[in-house]
């Protein structure tokens, strides 16, 4: 089983190497060439547990032994999620909500980032690699904490997380600043998420820097959804949701469903596309953006143009103008045309934009529908759904819900709920009860609970009482130097 770079067919490696390396040396993303050749039989997933479904899915993407896969899945999820179902499906009057926020940090990133460390450890063993791994990750808020929790105190791994200063919610920031673990570092960057992500991508292609690390017996890797070890676990819950609908009699085996995905870096929705490729009966994948609607423009007009203002919204985890995983989709939609993908990515880097052919756009629109929501629309939906259904949406999920409301889709629709409303308490509270003056976000958590009676996830309780362990703030130009200097502090 071989993965290749989306930009260069000659760069081929096995799954373990792809997980350990994260990103291809010339900047491409690793893709499985014959994705979709082997399909999952629905009989093998319907009515099965999350663990069993994960096993079936992972087998198609990894050359690990059955025992290795089983151990990875068990270690990732057993006892770490607040519900045995892992990703419960909730029925509303006109749709379903797939709750992906019952993990250790209350966002969907936990699904990928609980499993990635297990896959990384197994991959290192399989490769008989003696080096340590240094995970460098840029976060728009949720990846950082989930990666820190997943990798903390994992042998042979060190992790550094960079987040945009004042680009994440108060709760997200505090979650990261109190992170414990001997092998972790957290640092704020002056700039936005794209600045942080681009600076880290530069480090990954900096051969001199990597040589210096190599002398210290350290290899770089990534916990962003550019790593296949993070992306593949996300395919699982699409199948789990489908199985739940069949088991509860809401659909018949083989019926098609729609998934609505609040989207930023295009990782989550790409996992849905992978699910479809390997046999899940999917009608439409609905890509929901916030006011940073670069993907909406792309999916409707075929021009990807990041030359626009970066807007700060109430769904900060989707405040992104460069959606990295789109590159993988372009690879598959062109039947693996690495040269073409490479030329588009060169355009993106040099001009900040690229345009695809009308033919390719038509193909894209065969699988994907796009929409977006402004802050006001998002807030309105939170209030309406709460009043009508008694269900509390977080700001990201609300973007998805708003986009669903304006579509006419065939078959049942499942909105992926990517975070607990308590991660974005200030915005959710204001959506329901109107604007508030400078308030203490942590008191608001309790206040929101008292008013709605929706349970606060235990990992978000008393965040303000815990000790702050990380306070660094640097410019994006200083990241490489910071990494070199601080590496020695980690064990
Ligand atoms: C990361 C994130 C998203 C966006 O997911 P992508 O895989 O980057 O498209 C949406 N909502 C929340 C809460 C997130 O943390």
Boltz pocket constraint, residues with backbone or C-beta under 6 A from the ligand:
constraints:
  - pocket:
      binder: B
      contacts: [[A, 107], [A, 108], [A, 109], [A, 142], [A, 143], [A, 225], [A, 262], [A, 263], [A, 264], [A, 265], [A, 266], [A, 267], [A, 268], [A, 269], [A, 317], [A, 318], [A, 396], [A, 418], [A, 419]]
      max_distance: 6.0
